[in-house]
């Protein structure tokens, strides 16, 4: 592999990492802000109140986007294996 091919693979790796993690991080951020506003308004300071809604939201996102993420990772692994087998 040449230097350009290695850089292309690294660029694609970072792109896939962002594409996979961005929905999870975004939903976690939004749910966290909503729960924090609710806690500030009601003056409830319960640790599980921040954890459980985020966990449930992330499970919903995982069930909705899990197959898409898996397909993206499978295509990437096939491409990497092709580079390895091709030399």
MDAnalysis code that builds the backbone (N, CA, C; Angstrom):
import MDAnalysis as mda
import numpy as np

u = mda.Universe.empty(261, n_residues=87, atom_resindex=np.repeat(np.arange(87), 3), trajectory=True)
u.add_TopologyAttr("name", ["N", "CA", "C"] * 87)
u.add_TopologyAttr("resid", np.arange(1, 88))
u.add_TopologyAttr("resname", ["UNK", "UNK", "UNK", "UNK", "UNK", "UNK", "UNK", "UNK", "UNK", "UNK", "UNK", "UNK", "UNK", "UNK", "UNK", "UNK", "UNK", "UNK", "UNK", "UNK", "UNK", "UNK", "UNK", "UNK", "UNK", "UNK", "UNK", "UNK", "UNK", "UNK", "UNK", "UNK", "UNK", "UNK", "UNK", "UNK", "UNK", "UNK", "UNK", "UNK", "UNK", "UNK", "UNK", "UNK", "UNK", "UNK", "UNK", "UNK", "UNK", "UNK", "UNK", "UNK", "UNK", "UNK", "UNK", "UNK", "UNK", "UNK", "UNK", "UNK", "UNK", "UNK", "UNK", "UNK", "UNK", "UNK", "UNK", "UNK", "UNK", "UNK", "UNK", "UNK", "UNK", "UNK", "UNK", "UNK", "UNK", "UNK", "UNK", "UNK", "UNK", "UNK", "UNK", "UNK", "UNK", "UNK", "UNK"])
u.atoms.positions = np.array([
    [0.835, -1.188, 0.000],
    [0.000, 0.000, 0.000],
    [0.873, 1.243, 0.000],
    [0.437, 2.201, -0.744],
    [1.179, 3.456, -0.776],
    [0.701, 4.352, 0.369],
    [1.405, 5.446, 0.528],
    [1.055, 6.387, 1.587],
    [-0.332, 6.990, 1.371],
    [-0.679, 7.226, 0.138],
    [-1.985, 7.807, -0.168],
    [-3.103, 6.834, 0.197],
    [-2.908, 5.558, -0.086],
    [-3.920, 4.553, 0.257],
    [-4.087, 4.431, 1.769],
    [-2.991, 4.493, 2.495],
    [-3.055, 4.431, 3.957],
    [-3.816, 5.641, 4.498],
    [-3.544, 6.810, 3.963],
    [-4.252, 8.007, 4.405],
    [-5.735, 7.943, 4.051],
    [-6.057, 7.375, 2.902],
    [-7.462, 7.203, 2.527],
    [-8.186, 6.266, 3.498],
    [-7.516, 5.177, 3.878],
    [-8.116, 4.235, 4.827],
    [-8.298, 4.902, 6.187],
    [-7.317, 5.664, 6.632],
    [-7.444, 6.368, 7.912],
    [-8.571, 7.396, 7.874],
    [-8.677, 8.109, 6.771],
    [-9.755, 9.099, 6.621],
    [-11.118, 8.425, 6.664],
    [-11.232, 7.303, 5.953],
    [-12.507, 6.579, 5.952],
    [-12.809, 5.997, 7.336],
    [-11.781, 5.574, 8.055],
    [-11.966, 5.066, 9.408],
    [-12.538, 6.143, 10.315],
    [-11.981, 7.339, 10.256],
    [-12.485, 8.429, 11.090],
    [-13.891, 8.842, 10.668],
    [-14.172, 8.804, 9.373],
    [-15.514, 9.131, 8.902],
    [-16.541, 8.142, 9.430],
    [-16.222, 6.875, 9.385],
    [-17.144, 5.851, 9.876],
    [-17.324, 5.980, 11.386],
    [-16.251, 6.264, 12.106],
    [-16.360, 6.441, 13.554],
    [-17.294, 7.593, 13.900],
    [-17.189, 8.676, 13.152],
    [-18.073, 9.828, 13.399],
    [-19.506, 9.490, 13.021],
    [-19.696, 8.840, 11.887],
    [-21.054, 8.491, 11.440],
    [-21.750, 7.556, 12.418],
    [-21.000, 6.652, 13.029],
    [-21.597, 5.704, 13.960],
    [-21.851, 6.354, 15.316],
    [-20.926, 7.154, 15.794],
    [-21.049, 7.690, 17.148],
    [-21.899, 8.958, 17.237],
    [-22.024, 9.710, 16.155],
    [-22.729, 10.983, 16.217],
    [-24.197, 10.864, 16.634],
    [-24.982, 9.929, 16.097],
    [-26.373, 9.842, 16.568],
    [-26.477, 9.514, 18.057],
    [-25.612, 8.642, 18.546],
    [-25.641, 8.272, 19.956],
    [-25.250, 9.452, 20.843],
    [-24.207, 10.148, 20.448],
    [-23.772, 11.302, 21.242],
    [-24.800, 12.429, 21.198],
    [-25.390, 12.643, 20.029],
    [-26.388, 13.708, 19.897],
    [-27.622, 13.443, 20.739],
    [-28.147, 12.227, 20.677],
    [-29.327, 11.880, 21.468],
    [-29.009, 11.935, 22.951],
    [-27.848, 11.456, 23.329],
    [-27.446, 11.517, 24.737],
    [-27.345, 12.953, 25.223],
    [-26.829, 13.828, 24.386],
    [-26.717, 15.234, 24.734],
    [-28.092, 15.868, 24.894],
    [-28.986, 15.614, 23.943],
    [-30.319, 16.207, 23.990],
    [-31.095, 15.711, 25.209],
    [-31.061, 14.401, 25.450],
    [-31.770, 13.852, 26.606],
    [-31.155, 14.371, 27.905],
    [-29.846, 14.481, 27.955],
    [-29.186, 15.014, 29.152],
    [-29.588, 16.445, 29.451],
    [-29.683, 17.268, 28.417],
    [-30.090, 18.666, 28.615],
    [-31.535, 18.736, 29.087],
    [-32.407, 17.927, 28.485],
    [-33.817, 17.934, 28.896],
    [-33.959, 17.488, 30.346],
    [-33.253, 16.443, 30.734],
    [-33.325, 15.959, 32.115],
    [-32.726, 16.995, 33.070],
    [-31.649, 17.646, 32.661],
    [-31.041, 18.671, 33.525],
    [-31.983, 19.850, 33.728],
    [-32.685, 20.254, 32.678],
    [-33.659, 21.345, 32.816],
    [-34.792, 20.915, 33.739],
    [-35.263, 19.672, 33.563],
    [-36.326, 19.165, 34.437],
    [-35.866, 19.111, 35.888],
    [-34.634, 18.649, 36.122],
    [-34.109, 18.582, 37.484],
    [-33.943, 19.971, 38.082],
    [-33.519, 20.933, 37.291],
    [-33.365, 22.293, 37.800],
    [-34.720, 22.912, 38.116],
    [-35.717, 22.600, 37.301],
    [-37.041, 23.169, 37.532],
    [-37.719, 22.563, 38.752],
    [-37.503, 21.274, 38.980],
    [-38.165, 20.600, 40.100],
    [-37.268, 20.473, 41.322],
    [-36.021, 20.834, 41.207],
    [-35.030, 20.741, 42.277],
    [-34.867, 19.313, 42.790],
    [-34.947, 18.369, 41.881],
    [-34.720, 16.960, 42.210],
    [-33.294, 16.627, 41.795],
    [-32.509, 16.125, 42.727],
    [-31.130, 15.733, 42.428],
    [-30.966, 14.235, 42.614],
    [-31.422, 13.488, 41.657],
    [-31.325, 12.041, 41.704],
    [-30.420, 11.576, 40.569],
    [-29.388, 10.788, 40.897],
    [-28.420, 10.364, 39.884],
    [-29.042, 9.432, 38.849],
    [-29.949, 8.550, 39.298],
    [-30.532, 7.608, 38.350],
    [-31.466, 8.315, 37.370],
    [-31.914, 9.499, 37.723],
    [-32.813, 10.225, 36.831],
    [-32.094, 10.692, 35.567],
    [-30.812, 10.849, 35.614],
    [-30.061, 11.207, 34.410],
    [-29.623, 9.966, 33.647],
    [-29.397, 8.877, 34.365],
    [-28.858, 7.675, 33.722],
    [-29.921, 6.900, 32.960],
    [-31.054, 6.661, 33.569],
    [-32.082, 5.804, 32.975],
    [-32.659, 6.379, 31.675],
    [-33.039, 7.665, 31.605],
    [-33.556, 8.175, 30.325],
    [-32.520, 8.126, 29.194],
    [-31.259, 8.404, 29.518],
    [-30.216, 8.315, 28.494],
    [-30.061, 6.882, 28.005],
    [-30.081, 5.940, 28.931],
    [-29.946, 4.534, 28.564],
    [-31.100, 4.099, 27.673],
    [-32.315, 4.479, 28.036],
    [-33.478, 4.119, 27.220],
    [-33.418, 4.775, 25.836],
    [-33.008, 6.034, 25.790],
    [-32.898, 6.725, 24.494],
    [-31.827, 6.081, 23.621],
    [-30.719, 5.700, 24.220],
    [-29.656, 5.055, 23.451],
    [-30.083, 3.677, 22.953],
    [-30.880, 2.959, 23.743],
    [-31.398, 1.671, 23.283],
    [-32.351, 1.848, 22.099],
    [-33.136, 2.905, 22.119],
    [-34.034, 3.190, 20.996],
    [-33.224, 3.517, 19.740],
    [-32.198, 4.340, 19.903],
    [-31.353, 4.696, 18.758],
    [-30.624, 3.462, 18.234],
    [-30.149, 2.623, 19.139],
    [-29.460, 1.403, 18.719],
    [-30.394, 0.473, 17.961],
    [-31.628, 0.357, 18.423],
    [-32.564, -0.511, 17.713],
    [-32.951, 0.071, 16.361],
    [-32.955, 1.397, 16.248],
    [-33.323, 2.028, 14.979],
    [-32.161, 2.036, 13.984],
    [-30.958, 2.276, 14.465],
    [-29.818, 2.444, 13.563],
    [-28.803, 1.305, 13.610],
    [-29.065, 0.293, 14.413],
    [-28.092, -0.788, 14.584],
    [-27.772, -1.518, 13.304],
    [-28.796, -1.821, 12.503],
    [-28.546, -2.566, 11.272],
    [-27.763, -1.725, 10.261],
    [-28.063, -0.428, 10.206],
    [-27.337, 0.459, 9.300],
    [-25.864, 0.559, 9.699],
    [-25.627, 0.697, 11.000],
    [-24.246, 0.770, 11.487],
    [-23.502, -0.531, 11.209],
    [-24.199, -1.643, 11.396],
    [-23.569, -2.935, 11.150],
    [-23.201, -3.106, 9.682],
    [-24.092, -2.699, 8.789],
    [-23.786, -2.785, 7.353],
    [-22.590, -1.909, 6.978],
    [-22.534, -0.709, 7.564],
    [-21.425, 0.196, 7.290],
    [-20.101, -0.428, 7.745],
    [-20.108, -1.033, 8.926],
    [-18.897, -1.674, 9.434],
    [-18.528, -2.905, 8.609],
    [-19.506, -3.671, 8.168],
    [-19.218, -4.846, 7.352],
    [-18.562, -4.449, 6.029],
    [-19.087, -3.415, 5.383],
    [-18.491, -2.956, 4.132],
    [-17.058, -2.483, 4.343],
    [-16.830, -1.792, 5.449],
    [-15.486, -1.296, 5.732],
    [-14.521, -2.450, 5.987],
    [-14.960, -3.446, 6.749],
    [-14.088, -4.593, 7.038],
    [-13.793, -5.368, 5.755],
    [-14.794, -5.510, 4.892],
    [-14.544, -6.185, 3.611],
    [-13.523, -5.423, 2.775],
    [-13.620, -4.105, 2.795],
    [-12.672, -3.289, 2.039],
    [-11.258, -3.449, 2.608],
    [-11.142, -3.431, 3.914],
    [-9.825, -3.600, 4.558],
    [-9.269, -4.987, 4.262],
    [-10.110, -6.005, 4.348],
    [-9.649, -7.366, 4.039],
    [-9.232, -7.468, 2.580],
    [-9.908, -6.756, 1.686],
    [-9.513, -6.722, 0.294],
    [-8.149, -6.082, 0.102],
    [-7.876, -5.014, 0.865],
    [-6.553, -4.384, 0.810],
    [-5.487, -5.344, 1.320],
    [-5.810, -6.066, 2.391],
    [-4.828, -6.996, 2.955],
    [-4.563, -8.131, 1.984],
    [-5.621, -8.687, 1.412],
    [-5.453, -9.826, 0.484],
    [-4.808, -9.376, -0.832],
    [-5.126, -8.150, -1.250],
    [-4.569, -7.670, -2.508],
    [-3.124, -7.224, -2.424],
    [-2.681, -7.021, -1.221],
    [-1.283, -6.619, -1.068],
    [-1.210, -5.192, -0.896],
])
